[in-house]
Amino acid sequence: MKHLMLKLTQILLVCAVLLGQQAQASDNLTQAELDQMLAPVALYPDTVLTHVLIAATYPLEVVQAARWVETNPNINGEDAVRAVESQGWDPSVKALVAFPQLLQRLSDDLDWTQQLGEAFLADESAVLASIQQLREKAYSSGNLQDNEQIVVQRERQVIVIEPARQEVVYVPVYDTRIVYGDWWWPSHPPVYWHTAGVHFRHNPFHWGISVRVRPWFYFGIFDWHQRHVVVHQHYYHKPPRYYPKRHKHYVDARRWHHNTEHRRGVHYRHERLNRDYNTGYGYRQPTQETKGKPQRHSKHNDNVTVRESKQQYQRKTAEQVKLRERQWQPDEANARQRNEALRQARTEQRVISTEQLRQRDELHKVKPVRQHEPRQVNALPQQRIEAQQKQPVVREQRQHSQSVQRETRPPQREVRQPQREVQQVQREARQPQREVQQVQREVRQPQREVLVKRQDSHNRSID
């Protein structure tokens, strides 16, 4: 029986693990679904694509920005971004205001936007790997090349797309059914965005209106080798006067992290994302309005359905969560009383410890008094008196020795005099040598003149 019970428990544990893995796999998209979803944006310039991925995690702010663009159609480009500076949106959402068509597309296809943002949060590395796979397909088919709008670079098996001019950005519109060649997922065709007035005849790309940007626009960048997005907030909050270089921007940047405040209480579809980011909004918890009281079955009421009998849940808003957090905070008066009590207890403990140390020192110092100790105590002053009497004698002896040294020391003038005489003799010995050298120079001078004359005559004969 025991062996059977152990086997049953092992089988149950294995089943639980498999069910958990299946639930987690159901949250994450398959490779076919990722390629299908990312097809219309994978060939965007890197900086624009980082803004799209980050803004997709905040769908409510995307809708608000799109409505602002609709109500202000006369403000475009850099002026529009400057006008929304006071809004509380994420910087990536503000950056997309410069591209009204793209922002309107994200707002209209809101299901796709929310799916893209949650896939990016759930598995960032898988999303970036899928983007590189799509770019590789377009590059191998010959449709992704350098032109007047973009520059395509290959860096260690990674394809980087950047604007041809940093101050001008184009967002392409392309036919996803043609640009990647033969699509490799027949059951998951690529997402295709139809654009009015655009016809793809000889080229799968269509380049719209250019948008002039400033250095602050390049605060987002991909770390393709580590498979995550990094941001440099310095270029957004304090924009410099020059456009950043890719490698310098990569060194100074930090990895991007999701900010739940910009989510504005929007529910996550993934179970794991709700556990990680949405716990404060009362996921599957009753609110203060409903109290979450379950309805019980009664014998007299048979019309109650199973759904009505279950516990009624309602998701909390951001204001309700903040109110709940404030309620849990202790009052200032209670906090002050508690701090005063702790401070008083510490002072009392400090006083007790100092008193114990003083008593211990006294116990170590005090010794029993013996009969012969008074003699030693009385002898100490006598020794001090004798030492004081000896001090003048020692001082006189020291002065006498110093005076004897001064008398025995030879005078410095007498020592220097012989040295000067020796130096004078050496100078006199050098004087004949100098005279001999002068005579030798005078002898050589006529010889040099003769040689010069011979050389001149030789040169004239050659000429």
Sine and cosine of phi, psi and omega as CSV:
sin_phi,cos_phi,sin_psi,cos_psi,sin_omega,cos_omega
0.00,0.00,-0.65,0.76,-0.01,-1.00
-0.89,0.45,-0.67,0.75,0.00,-1.00
-0.90,0.44,-0.62,0.78,0.02,-1.00
-0.91,0.42,-0.64,0.77,0.02,-1.00
-0.90,0.43,-0.66,0.75,0.02,-1.00
-0.89,0.45,-0.68,0.74,0.01,-1.00
-0.90,0.43,-0.64,0.76,0.03,-1.00
-0.89,0.45,-0.66,0.75,0.03,-1.00
-0.90,0.43,-0.64,0.76,0.04,-1.00
-0.90,0.45,-0.67,0.75,0.01,-1.00
-0.90,0.44,-0.65,0.76,0.03,-1.00
-0.90,0.44,-0.65,0.76,0.03,-1.00
-0.90,0.44,-0.68,0.74,0.02,-1.00
-0.89,0.45,-0.66,0.75,0.03,-1.00
-0.90,0.44,-0.63,0.77,0.02,-1.00
-0.90,0.44,-0.66,0.75,0.02,-1.00
-0.90,0.44,-0.68,0.73,0.00,-1.00
-0.90,0.43,-0.65,0.76,0.04,-1.00
-0.90,0.44,-0.63,0.78,0.04,-1.00
-0.90,0.43,-0.65,0.76,0.04,-1.00
-0.91,0.41,-0.63,0.78,0.04,-1.00
-0.91,0.41,-0.63,0.77,0.03,-1.00
-0.90,0.43,-0.65,0.76,0.02,-1.00
-0.92,0.39,-0.62,0.78,0.02,-1.00
-0.92,0.39,-0.52,0.85,0.02,-1.00
-0.93,0.36,-0.49,0.87,0.04,-1.00
-0.93,0.36,-0.67,0.74,-0.02,-1.00
-0.99,0.14,0.57,-0.82,0.01,-1.00
-0.98,0.17,0.45,-0.89,0.08,-1.00
-0.97,0.23,0.18,-0.98,0.00,-1.00
-0.90,0.43,-0.60,0.80,0.03,-1.00
-0.90,0.43,-0.65,0.76,0.01,-1.00
-0.93,0.36,-0.60,0.80,0.05,-1.00
-0.90,0.43,-0.73,0.68,0.02,-1.00
-0.88,0.48,-0.65,0.76,0.02,-1.00
-0.89,0.45,-0.67,0.74,-0.07,-1.00
-0.96,0.26,-0.63,0.77,-0.10,-0.99
-1.00,0.08,-0.09,1.00,-0.07,-1.00
-0.83,0.55,-0.68,0.74,-0.07,-1.00
-0.98,0.22,-0.13,0.99,-0.03,-1.00
-0.81,-0.59,-0.08,1.00,-0.10,-0.99
-0.91,0.42,-0.42,0.91,-0.04,-1.00
-0.99,-0.14,0.26,0.96,0.10,-0.99
-0.95,0.30,0.40,-0.92,0.16,-0.99
-0.84,0.55,0.50,-0.87,-0.14,-0.99
-0.84,0.55,-0.71,0.71,-0.06,-1.00
-0.91,0.42,-0.68,0.74,0.04,-1.00
-0.90,0.44,-0.62,0.78,-0.02,-1.00
-0.93,0.38,-0.60,0.80,0.07,-1.00
-0.88,0.47,-0.65,0.76,0.04,-1.00
-0.91,0.42,-0.60,0.80,0.00,-1.00
-0.91,0.41,-0.71,0.71,-0.02,-1.00
-0.91,0.42,-0.68,0.74,0.00,-1.00
-0.93,0.36,-0.69,0.73,-0.02,-1.00
-0.91,0.41,-0.47,0.88,0.01,-1.00
-0.92,0.40,-0.37,0.93,0.05,-1.00
-0.97,0.22,-0.16,0.99,0.03,-1.00
-0.83,-0.56,0.94,0.33,-0.13,-0.99
-0.90,0.43,-0.55,0.84,-0.03,-1.00
-0.92,0.40,-0.63,0.78,0.04,-1.00
-0.93,0.36,-0.52,0.86,0.08,-1.00
-0.89,0.45,-0.67,0.74,0.03,-1.00
-0.91,0.42,-0.68,0.74,0.03,-1.00
-0.88,0.47,-0.67,0.74,0.01,-1.00
-0.91,0.41,-0.64,0.77,0.02,-1.00
-0.91,0.42,-0.62,0.79,0.05,-1.00
-0.92,0.38,-0.59,0.81,0.04,-1.00
-0.90,0.45,-0.65,0.76,0.02,-1.00
-0.90,0.43,-0.62,0.79,0.03,-1.00
-0.90,0.43,-0.62,0.78,-0.01,-1.00
-0.98,0.18,-0.24,0.97,0.01,-1.00
-0.79,-0.61,0.93,0.36,-0.07,-1.00
-0.96,0.28,-0.31,0.95,-0.06,-1.00
-1.00,0.09,-0.13,0.99,0.00,-1.00
-0.98,-0.21,0.83,-0.56,-0.09,-1.00
-0.72,-0.69,0.35,-0.94,0.16,-0.99
0.86,0.50,-0.73,-0.68,-0.06,-1.00
-0.90,0.44,-0.54,0.84,0.03,-1.00
-0.90,0.43,-0.62,0.78,0.02,-1.00
-0.91,0.40,-0.65,0.76,0.02,-1.00
-0.91,0.42,-0.64,0.77,0.03,-1.00
-0.92,0.38,-0.51,0.86,-0.02,-1.00
-0.96,0.29,-0.51,0.86,-0.01,-1.00
-1.00,-0.07,0.23,0.97,-0.02,-1.00
-0.87,0.49,-0.55,0.84,-0.03,-1.00
-0.98,0.18,-0.16,0.99,0.02,-1.00
-0.95,0.30,0.48,-0.88,-0.02,-1.00
-1.00,0.03,0.51,0.86,-0.02,-1.00
-1.00,0.09,0.21,-0.98,0.09,-1.00
-0.93,0.38,0.53,-0.85,0.00,-1.00
-0.84,0.55,-0.55,0.83,0.02,-1.00
-0.93,0.37,-0.60,0.80,0.06,-1.00
-0.91,0.41,-0.66,0.76,0.04,-1.00
-0.90,0.44,-0.60,0.80,0.00,-1.00
-0.91,0.41,-0.55,0.84,-0.01,-1.00
-0.96,0.26,-0.18,0.98,0.06,-1.00
-0.89,0.46,-0.43,0.90,0.04,-1.00
-0.93,0.36,-0.26,0.97,0.00,-1.00
-0.87,-0.50,0.99,0.14,-0.11,-0.99
-0.89,0.45,-0.58,0.82,-0.01,-1.00
-0.91,0.41,-0.69,0.73,0.03,-1.00
-0.91,0.41,-0.69,0.72,0.01,-1.00
-0.89,0.45,-0.63,0.77,0.04,-1.00
-0.92,0.40,-0.58,0.82,0.04,-1.00
-0.90,0.44,-0.69,0.72,0.02,-1.00
-0.90,0.43,-0.58,0.82,0.00,-1.00
-0.96,0.28,-0.63,0.77,-0.01,-1.00
-0.93,0.36,-0.72,0.70,0.00,-1.00
-1.00,-0.06,0.91,0.41,-0.15,-0.99
-0.94,0.35,-0.56,0.83,0.05,-1.00
-0.88,0.48,-0.69,0.72,0.04,-1.00
-0.89,0.45,-0.66,0.75,0.00,-1.00
-0.89,0.46,-0.72,0.70,0.00,-1.00
-0.92,0.40,-0.61,0.79,0.05,-1.00
-0.91,0.42,-0.64,0.77,0.04,-1.00
-0.90,0.43,-0.70,0.72,-0.01,-1.00
-0.90,0.43,-0.66,0.75,-0.01,-1.00
-0.96,0.29,-0.55,0.84,0.10,-0.99
-0.91,0.41,-0.61,0.80,0.04,-1.00
-0.92,0.40,-0.63,0.78,0.04,-1.00
-0.95,0.30,-0.62,0.79,-0.07,-1.00
-0.94,0.35,-0.68,0.73,-0.04,-1.00
-0.50,-0.86,1.00,0.03,-0.06,-1.00
-0.91,0.41,-0.66,0.75,-0.04,-1.00
-0.91,0.41,-0.61,0.79,0.01,-1.00
-0.92,0.40,-0.61,0.80,0.02,-1.00
-0.91,0.43,-0.71,0.70,-0.01,-1.00
-0.92,0.38,-0.58,0.81,0.06,-1.00
-0.91,0.42,-0.62,0.78,0.05,-1.00
-0.91,0.42,-0.61,0.80,0.04,-1.00
-0.89,0.46,-0.68,0.73,0.02,-1.00
-0.91,0.41,-0.59,0.80,0.04,-1.00
-0.90,0.43,-0.67,0.74,0.02,-1.00
-0.91,0.41,-0.64,0.77,0.03,-1.00
-0.91,0.42,-0.61,0.79,0.02,-1.00
-0.91,0.42,-0.62,0.79,0.03,-1.00
-0.90,0.43,-0.69,0.72,0.01,-1.00
-0.93,0.38,-0.57,0.82,0.00,-1.00
-0.94,0.34,-0.67,0.74,-0.01,-1.00
-0.94,0.35,-0.47,0.88,0.05,-1.00
-0.98,0.19,-0.12,0.99,0.05,-1.00
1.00,0.08,0.18,0.98,-0.02,-1.00
-0.99,-0.11,-0.20,0.98,0.00,-1.00
-0.94,-0.35,0.99,-0.17,-0.05,-1.00
-0.64,-0.77,0.22,-0.98,0.06,-1.00
-0.92,0.39,0.58,-0.81,0.09,-1.00
-0.46,-0.89,-0.26,-0.97,-0.03,-1.00
-0.95,0.31,-0.28,0.96,-0.07,-1.00
-0.98,-0.18,-0.61,0.79,-0.09,-1.00
-0.73,-0.69,0.29,-0.96,0.10,-1.00
-0.83,-0.56,0.82,-0.58,-0.02,-1.00
-0.97,-0.24,0.85,-0.53,-0.03,-1.00
-0.83,-0.56,0.61,-0.79,0.08,-1.00
-0.95,-0.33,0.87,-0.49,-0.02,-1.00
-0.82,-0.57,0.98,-0.18,0.04,-1.00
0.81,0.58,0.86,0.51,0.02,-1.00
0.88,0.47,0.43,0.90,0.05,-1.00
-0.82,-0.58,0.73,-0.68,-0.01,-1.00
-0.99,-0.17,0.85,-0.53,-0.01,-1.00
-0.92,-0.39,0.74,-0.67,0.01,-1.00
-0.90,-0.44,0.85,-0.53,-0.02,-1.00
-0.74,-0.68,0.40,-0.92,0.06,-1.00
-0.90,0.44,0.55,-0.83,0.03,-1.00
-0.90,0.43,-0.60,0.80,0.13,-0.99
-0.86,-0.52,0.77,-0.64,-0.13,-0.99
-0.91,0.41,-0.47,0.88,-0.04,-1.00
-1.00,0.08,-0.09,1.00,0.00,-1.00
-0.79,-0.62,0.79,-0.62,-0.04,-1.00
-0.84,-0.54,0.74,-0.68,0.11,-0.99
-0.92,-0.39,0.69,-0.73,0.13,-0.99
-0.96,-0.28,0.91,-0.42,-0.10,-0.99
-0.98,0.19,0.42,-0.91,0.20,-0.98
-0.87,-0.49,0.85,-0.53,-0.09,-1.00
-0.67,-0.74,0.34,-0.94,-0.01,-1.00
-1.00,0.04,0.95,-0.32,-0.04,-1.00
-0.93,0.38,-0.29,0.96,-0.01,-1.00
-0.98,0.17,-0.24,0.97,-0.07,-1.00
-0.88,-0.47,-0.64,0.77,-0.19,-0.98
-0.90,0.44,-0.48,0.88,-0.03,-1.00
-1.00,-0.07,0.08,1.00,-0.04,-1.00
0.98,0.18,-0.54,-0.84,0.03,-1.00
-0.95,0.31,0.86,-0.51,-0.04,-1.00
-0.95,0.32,0.69,-0.72,-0.17,-0.98
-0.99,-0.13,0.02,1.00,0.08,-1.00
-0.84,-0.55,1.00,0.01,-0.05,-1.00
-0.88,0.48,-0.58,0.82,-0.02,-1.00
-0.98,0.19,-0.18,0.98,0.02,-1.00
-0.75,-0.66,0.98,0.18,0.01,-1.00
-0.92,0.39,0.44,-0.90,-0.06,-1.00
-0.93,0.36,0.49,-0.87,0.07,-1.00
-0.93,0.37,0.75,-0.66,-0.03,-1.00
-0.86,-0.50,0.81,-0.58,0.02,-1.00
-0.98,-0.20,0.92,-0.40,0.04,-1.00
-0.98,0.18,0.75,-0.66,0.01,-1.00
-0.88,-0.47,0.81,-0.58,-0.04,-1.00
-0.91,0.41,0.71,-0.71,0.04,-1.00
0.99,0.14,0.09,1.00,-0.01,-1.00
-0.91,-0.41,0.81,-0.58,0.01,-1.00
-0.81,-0.58,0.78,-0.62,-0.01,-1.00
-0.99,-0.13,0.97,-0.25,-0.03,-1.00
-0.95,-0.31,-0.91,0.40,-0.06,-1.00
-0.98,-0.21,-0.26,0.96,-0.06,-1.00
-0.66,-0.75,0.76,-0.65,0.00,-1.00
-0.95,0.30,-0.14,0.99,-0.03,-1.00
-0.97,-0.23,0.56,-0.83,0.15,-0.99
-0.72,-0.69,0.85,-0.53,-0.05,-1.00
-0.98,-0.18,0.84,-0.54,-0.04,-1.00
-0.99,0.11,-0.55,-0.84,-0.04,-1.00
-0.98,0.19,0.66,-0.75,0.04,-1.00
-0.97,0.24,0.48,-0.88,0.00,-1.00
-0.81,-0.58,0.82,-0.57,0.04,-1.00
-0.99,0.12,0.75,-0.66,-0.03,-1.00
-0.81,-0.59,0.20,-0.98,0.01,-1.00
-0.91,-0.42,0.09,-1.00,-0.08,-1.00
-0.85,0.53,-0.47,0.88,-0.03,-1.00
-0.89,0.45,-0.35,0.94,-0.04,-1.00
-0.91,0.41,-0.39,0.92,-0.10,-0.99
-0.99,-0.12,0.70,0.71,0.03,-1.00
-1.00,0.02,-0.10,0.99,0.06,-1.00
-0.89,-0.45,0.62,-0.79,-0.04,-1.00
-0.42,-0.91,0.38,-0.92,0.02,-1.00
-1.00,-0.08,0.68,-0.73,0.26,-0.97
-0.98,-0.19,1.00,0.04,-0.15,-0.99
-0.91,0.42,-0.54,0.84,-0.06,-1.00
-0.96,0.27,-0.55,0.84,0.06,-1.00
-1.00,-0.03,-0.14,0.99,0.06,-1.00
0.88,0.47,0.79,0.62,0.16,-0.99
-0.42,-0.91,0.19,-0.98,-0.03,-1.00
-0.99,-0.16,0.67,-0.74,0.07,-1.00
-0.86,-0.50,0.49,-0.87,-0.01,-1.00
-0.77,-0.64,0.50,-0.86,0.04,-1.00
-0.84,-0.54,1.00,-0.06,-0.08,-1.00
-0.91,0.41,-0.30,0.95,0.02,-1.00
-0.88,0.47,-0.59,0.81,-0.03,-1.00
-0.97,0.26,-0.25,0.97,0.04,-1.00
-0.99,-0.12,-0.76,0.65,-0.06,-1.00
-0.97,0.24,-0.60,0.80,0.02,-1.00
-0.78,-0.63,0.98,0.20,-0.10,-0.99
-0.92,0.40,0.75,-0.66,0.08,-1.00
-0.98,0.21,0.02,-1.00,-0.03,-1.00
-1.00,-0.01,-0.05,1.00,-0.04,-1.00
-0.80,-0.60,0.40,-0.92,0.01,-1.00
-0.99,0.14,0.68,-0.74,-0.09,-1.00
-0.96,0.29,0.52,-0.86,0.14,-0.99
-0.99,0.14,0.47,-0.88,-0.10,-0.99
-0.88,0.47,-0.72,0.69,-0.06,-1.00
-0.95,0.33,-0.63,0.78,0.03,-1.00
-0.91,0.41,-0.66,0.75,0.03,-1.00
-0.89,0.46,-0.62,0.78,-0.01,-1.00
-0.92,0.38,-0.62,0.78,-0.03,-1.00
-0.93,0.36,-0.66,0.75,-0.07,-1.00
-0.99,0.13,-0.18,0.98,-0.11,-0.99
-1.00,0.04,0.27,-0.96,0.06,-1.00
-0.83,-0.56,0.32,-0.95,-0.04,-1.00
-0.93,0.36,0.62,-0.78,-0.01,-1.00
-0.97,0.23,0.63,-0.78,0.06,-1.00
-0.79,-0.61,0.61,-0.79,-0.03,-1.00
-0.94,0.33,0.72,-0.70,0.01,-1.00
-0.95,-0.32,0.93,-0.37,-0.08,-1.00
-0.93,0.36,-0.32,0.95,0.02,-1.00
-0.91,0.42,-0.61,0.79,0.02,-1.00
-0.97,0.24,-0.15,0.99,0.06,-1.00
-0.95,0.32,-0.43,0.90,0.08,-1.00
0.87,0.49,0.57,0.82,0.08,-1.00
0.98,0.21,0.16,0.99,0.00,-1.00
-0.94,0.34,0.71,-0.70,-0.07,-1.00
-0.95,0.30,0.60,-0.80,0.09,-1.00
-1.00,-0.01,0.61,-0.80,0.03,-1.00
-0.99,0.13,-0.47,0.88,0.00,-1.00
-0.99,0.16,0.65,-0.76,0.04,-1.00
-0.91,0.43,-0.69,0.72,-0.05,-1.00
-0.91,0.41,-0.63,0.78,0.02,-1.00
-0.91,0.42,-0.59,0.81,0.07,-1.00
-0.91,0.42,-0.63,0.77,0.04,-1.00
-0.92,0.38,-0.61,0.79,-0.08,-1.00
-0.99,0.17,-0.64,0.77,-0.16,-0.99
-0.91,-0.42,-0.41,0.91,-0.19,-0.98
-0.93,-0.37,0.36,0.93,-0.02,-1.00
-0.92,0.39,-0.52,0.85,-0.03,-1.00
-0.95,0.31,-0.27,0.96,-0.02,-1.00
-1.00,-0.10,0.34,0.94,0.13,-0.99
0.92,0.39,0.78,0.62,0.00,-1.00
-0.89,0.45,0.87,-0.49,-0.04,-1.00
0.83,0.56,0.66,0.76,0.07,-1.00
-0.78,-0.63,0.58,-0.81,-0.01,-1.00
-0.95,0.31,0.53,-0.85,0.04,-1.00
-1.00,0.00,0.08,-1.00,0.01,-1.00
-0.95,0.32,-0.38,0.92,0.00,-1.00
-0.97,0.25,-0.71,0.70,-0.07,-1.00
-1.00,0.05,-0.38,0.92,-0.04,-1.00
0.91,0.41,-0.21,0.98,0.07,-1.00
0.91,0.41,0.53,0.85,-0.02,-1.00
-0.99,0.14,0.85,-0.52,0.00,-1.00
-0.96,0.29,0.54,-0.84,0.05,-1.00
-1.00,0.01,0.75,-0.66,-0.01,-1.00
-1.00,-0.07,0.46,-0.89,0.05,-1.00
-0.96,0.28,0.67,-0.74,0.04,-1.00
-0.87,-0.49,0.47,-0.88,-0.01,-1.00
-0.95,0.32,-0.48,0.88,-0.08,-1.00
-0.99,0.11,-0.40,0.92,-0.05,-1.00
-0.92,-0.38,0.98,-0.22,-0.01,-1.00
-0.99,-0.10,-0.05,1.00,-0.06,-1.00
-1.00,0.05,-0.02,1.00,-0.03,-1.00
-0.96,0.29,0.83,-0.56,-0.01,-1.00
-0.99,0.10,0.15,-0.99,0.00,-1.00
-0.92,0.39,-0.62,0.78,0.00,-1.00
-0.91,0.42,-0.62,0.78,0.00,-1.00
-0.96,0.29,-0.46,0.89,0.00,-1.00
-0.97,0.24,-0.34,0.94,0.02,-1.00
-0.95,0.30,0.28,-0.96,0.00,-1.00
-0.92,0.39,0.75,-0.66,-0.04,-1.00
-1.00,0.09,0.84,-0.54,-0.03,-1.00
-0.90,-0.44,0.49,-0.87,0.07,-1.00
-0.55,-0.84,0.75,-0.66,-0.04,-1.00
-0.95,0.30,0.61,-0.79,-0.05,-1.00
-1.00,0.09,0.41,-0.91,0.08,-1.00
-1.00,-0.08,0.14,-0.99,-0.02,-1.00
-0.90,0.44,-0.61,0.79,-0.02,-1.00
-0.91,0.41,-0.63,0.78,0.01,-1.00
-0.92,0.40,-0.61,0.79,0.02,-1.00
-0.91,0.41,-0.67,0.75,0.01,-1.00
-0.90,0.43,-0.62,0.78,0.05,-1.00
-0.89,0.46,-0.66,0.75,0.01,-1.00
-0.91,0.42,-0.64,0.77,0.04,-1.00
-0.90,0.45,-0.62,0.79,0.03,-1.00
-0.92,0.40,-0.58,0.82,0.01,-1.00
-0.92,0.40,-0.55,0.84,-0.01,-1.00
-0.97,0.25,-0.31,0.95,-0.02,-1.00
-0.95,0.33,0.66,-0.75,0.00,-1.00
-0.95,0.31,0.42,-0.91,0.05,-1.00
-0.93,0.38,0.41,-0.91,-0.01,-1.00
-0.92,0.39,-0.60,0.80,-0.02,-1.00
-0.90,0.43,-0.70,0.72,0.03,-1.00
-0.90,0.44,-0.63,0.78,0.02,-1.00
-0.91,0.43,-0.65,0.76,0.03,-1.00
-0.90,0.43,-0.68,0.73,0.02,-1.00
-0.89,0.45,-0.65,0.76,0.01,-1.00
-0.91,0.41,-0.66,0.76,0.03,-1.00
-0.90,0.43,-0.64,0.77,0.04,-1.00
-0.90,0.44,-0.66,0.75,0.01,-1.00
-0.90,0.43,-0.67,0.75,0.04,-1.00
-0.90,0.43,-0.65,0.76,0.01,-1.00
-0.90,0.43,-0.66,0.75,0.00,-1.00
-0.92,0.39,-0.64,0.77,0.02,-1.00
-0.91,0.42,-0.60,0.80,0.03,-1.00
-0.92,0.39,-0.66,0.75,0.02,-1.00
-0.90,0.44,-0.67,0.75,0.03,-1.00
-0.89,0.46,-0.67,0.74,0.02,-1.00
-0.90,0.43,-0.58,0.81,0.04,-1.00
-0.92,0.40,-0.64,0.76,0.02,-1.00
-0.90,0.43,-0.67,0.74,-0.01,-1.00
-0.90,0.44,-0.67,0.74,-0.01,-1.00
-0.91,0.42,-0.65,0.76,0.04,-1.00
-0.91,0.40,-0.60,0.80,0.04,-1.00
-0.91,0.41,-0.66,0.75,0.04,-1.00
-0.90,0.44,-0.64,0.77,0.03,-1.00
-0.90,0.43,-0.65,0.76,0.01,-1.00
-0.90,0.44,-0.68,0.73,0.03,-1.00
-0.89,0.45,-0.64,0.77,0.01,-1.00
-0.91,0.42,-0.63,0.77,0.02,-1.00
-0.91,0.42,-0.64,0.77,0.02,-1.00
-0.90,0.43,-0.64,0.77,0.03,-1.00
-0.89,0.45,-0.60,0.80,0.01,-1.00
-0.96,0.29,-0.54,0.84,-0.06,-1.00
-0.98,0.19,-0.65,0.76,-0.09,-1.00
-0.95,0.32,0.74,-0.67,0.02,-1.00
-0.76,-0.65,0.43,-0.90,0.04,-1.00
-0.91,0.40,0.67,-0.74,-0.05,-1.00
-1.00,0.07,0.76,-0.65,0.02,-1.00
-0.96,-0.26,0.11,-0.99,-0.07,-1.00
-0.95,0.30,-0.58,0.81,-0.07,-1.00
-0.99,0.10,-0.10,0.99,-0.02,-1.00
-0.93,0.36,-0.57,0.82,0.04,-1.00
-0.86,0.51,-0.57,0.82,0.04,-1.00
-0.88,0.48,-0.68,0.74,0.00,-1.00
-0.91,0.41,-0.61,0.79,-0.01,-1.00
-0.92,0.38,-0.63,0.77,0.03,-1.00
-0.95,0.32,-0.40,0.91,-0.03,-1.00
-0.97,0.24,-0.38,0.93,-0.04,-1.00
-0.89,0.45,-0.74,0.67,0.04,-1.00
-0.87,0.49,-0.57,0.82,0.02,-1.00
-0.89,0.45,-0.64,0.77,0.03,-1.00
-0.91,0.42,-0.63,0.77,0.01,-1.00
-0.90,0.44,-0.63,0.78,0.00,-1.00
-0.90,0.43,-0.69,0.73,0.01,-1.00
-0.89,0.45,-0.64,0.77,0.01,-1.00
-0.91,0.42,-0.60,0.80,0.03,-1.00
-0.93,0.37,-0.56,0.83,0.03,-1.00
-0.94,0.34,-0.51,0.86,-0.03,-1.00
-0.98,0.21,-0.33,0.94,-0.07,-1.00
-0.87,0.49,-0.71,0.70,0.03,-1.00
-0.88,0.48,-0.60,0.80,-0.01,-1.00
-0.90,0.44,-0.70,0.72,0.00,-1.00
-0.90,0.44,-0.62,0.79,0.00,-1.00
-0.90,0.43,-0.67,0.74,0.02,-1.00
-0.89,0.45,-0.65,0.76,0.01,-1.00
-0.89,0.45,-0.65,0.76,0.00,-1.00
-0.90,0.43,-0.67,0.75,0.02,-1.00
-0.91,0.42,-0.62,0.78,0.00,-1.00
-0.91,0.42,-0.66,0.75,0.00,-1.00
-0.90,0.43,-0.62,0.78,0.02,-1.00
-0.91,0.41,-0.64,0.77,0.01,-1.00
-0.92,0.40,-0.59,0.81,0.02,-1.00
-0.91,0.41,-0.64,0.77,0.02,-1.00
-0.89,0.45,-0.63,0.77,0.01,-1.00
-0.90,0.44,-0.65,0.76,-0.03,-1.00
-0.93,0.36,-0.65,0.76,-0.05,-1.00
-0.97,0.24,-0.33,0.94,-0.03,-1.00
-0.94,0.33,0.75,-0.66,-0.01,-1.00
-0.95,0.31,0.51,-0.86,0.03,-1.00
-0.92,0.40,0.59,-0.80,-0.06,-1.00
-0.94,0.35,-0.53,0.85,-0.02,-1.00
-0.91,0.43,-0.65,0.76,0.00,-1.00
-0.92,0.39,-0.52,0.85,0.01,-1.00
-0.96,0.28,-0.58,0.81,-0.06,-1.00
-0.97,0.26,-0.45,0.89,-0.08,-1.00
-0.88,0.47,-0.74,0.67,0.04,-1.00
-0.88,0.47,-0.57,0.82,0.02,-1.00
-0.88,0.47,-0.68,0.73,0.01,-1.00
-0.89,0.46,-0.63,0.78,0.01,-1.00
-0.90,0.43,-0.66,0.75,0.01,-1.00
-0.89,0.46,-0.67,0.74,0.01,-1.00
-0.89,0.45,-0.60,0.80,0.01,-1.00
-0.91,0.41,-0.62,0.78,0.01,-1.00
-0.91,0.41,-0.64,0.77,0.01,-1.00
-0.90,0.44,-0.65,0.76,0.02,-1.00
-0.89,0.46,-0.68,0.73,0.00,-1.00
-0.90,0.43,-0.54,0.84,0.01,-1.00
-0.94,0.33,-0.50,0.86,-0.02,-1.00
-0.97,0.23,-0.39,0.92,-0.11,-0.99
-0.88,0.48,-0.70,0.71,0.05,-1.00
-0.88,0.48,-0.61,0.80,0.03,-1.00
-0.87,0.50,-0.65,0.76,0.00,-1.00
-0.91,0.42,-0.64,0.77,0.02,-1.00
-0.90,0.44,-0.64,0.77,0.02,-1.00
-0.90,0.44,-0.67,0.74,0.01,-1.00
-0.89,0.45,-0.62,0.79,0.01,-1.00
-0.90,0.44,-0.63,0.77,0.02,-1.00
-0.91,0.41,-0.65,0.76,0.01,-1.00
-0.89,0.45,-0.62,0.78,0.02,-1.00
-0.90,0.45,-0.68,0.74,-0.01,-1.00
-0.90,0.44,-0.53,0.85,0.01,-1.00
-0.95,0.32,-0.61,0.79,-0.04,-1.00
-0.95,0.32,-0.45,0.89,-0.12,-0.99
-0.87,0.49,-0.74,0.68,0.04,-1.00
-0.89,0.46,-0.59,0.81,0.01,-1.00
-0.88,0.48,-0.67,0.75,0.01,-1.00
-0.89,0.45,-0.66,0.75,-0.01,-1.00
-0.90,0.44,-0.61,0.79,0.01,-1.00
-0.90,0.43,-0.68,0.73,0.01,-1.00
-0.89,0.45,-0.64,0.77,-0.01,-1.00
-0.91,0.42,-0.66,0.75,0.00,-1.00
-0.90,0.43,-0.67,0.74,0.02,-1.00
-0.87,0.49,-0.67,0.74,-0.02,-1.00
-0.90,0.44,-0.65,0.76,0.01,-1.00
-0.91,0.42,-0.67,0.74,-0.01,-1.00
-0.92,0.40,-0.61,0.79,0.03,-1.00
-0.89,0.46,-0.71,0.71,0.01,-1.00
-0.89,0.46,-0.62,0.78,-0.01,-1.00
-0.93,0.38,-0.59,0.81,0.00,-1.00
-0.92,0.40,-0.58,0.81,0.02,-1.00
-0.92,0.39,-0.64,0.76,-0.01,-1.00
-0.91,0.40,0.00,0.00,0.00,0.00
